[in-house]
Amino acid sequence: MKKLLTIILFFVCACQAHAIDPVKQYGQLQVKGSQLCDQNGNAVILRGVSLGWHNLWPRFYNKKVVQTLKQDWHCSVVRAAMGIMIEDNYLENPSYAMKCMTPVIESAIKQNVYVIIDWHSHILKTAEAKTFFGEMARKYGKYPHIIYEIFNEPVEDSWADLKKYAAEVIGEIRKYDSDNVVLVGNPHWDQDIHLVAESPLEGFDNVMYTVHFYAATHGDHLRNRMEEAVKRGVPVFISESGATEASGDGKIDPESEEKWIELCERLGVSWVCWSISDKNESCSMLLPRATATGPWADDVIKEYGKLVKKLLLKYN
């Protein structure tokens, strides 16, 4: 009987450990050197998934999806990718974009997980971004749950131009939110992190720089580049990644993915996987018959989605 009670107690404690609310556990995030830290200065690694473009997969932009990702997938962070391109995007239809974004942001706050508000664009839109992030900071800046990603994936923009853009947008955010973390992109789909190491932004606290990888395309070259940047003091955050080719389709490379995740864990780098969507491509995690809200049984989670869920359950 004593042994049985011990076993029961073990499983109760294990369930409670998995049920910990990340924001209650870590509180107000801060950046110290190259490391994301909790409110007490202890190192933190956030791990989670990104929703697909809001204007392509709006059905997944609801509060129950956030609950599913927290409870079933053990995500400590969820990324809401607000499309600034393609049809029906934020610039064309801002009211609809916020109809999608708001329940995800507010559910994350309620569920006590961190949420990345992502300006999902490949082109500079400085004035529009300043207006949007100023509004987000006024509305949500008081919550420690919020992370701002001010430019998803620059393509041809120079690092000099991106620094000017970041300074303007971060300056607008800091008028209303003095401390929540801001993620800054860099040239060529967030792969030129070596340029950041040579000339980082100055004058702002709690800023991190994004690296995006797709493991079947990006191997040791980009892994080494990122590791060197971290060693030089650059705070890196993997706000988007996949085990597929860079197109988001093609083969899945679990071995390269595992190398990436092991590197992130060793360096203390947070990582987010792309995406909760039902497109007919390899990096889309769900089948079209998956419900809009979850929870999702294994038979509607695609191969890559199962890999991501397994990694999250292992590391979170």
Buried (B, 14 or more C-beta within 10 A) or exposed (E): EEEEEEEEEEEEEEEEEEEBEBBEEBEBBBBEEBBBBBEEEEEBBBBBBBBBBBBBBBEBBBBBBBBBBBBBBBBBBBBBBBBBBEEBBBBBBBEBBBEBBBBBBBBBBEBBBBBBBBBBBBEBBBEBBBBBBBBBBEBBBEBBBBBBBBBBBBEEBEBEBBBBBBBBBBEBBBEBBEEBBBBBBBBBBBBBBBBBBEEBBEEBEBBBBBBBBBBBBBBEEBBEBBBEBBEBEBBBBBBBBBBBBBEBBBEBBBEBBBBBBEBBEEBBBBBBBBBBBBBEBBBBBBBEEBBBBBBBEEEBBBEBBEBBBEBBEEBB
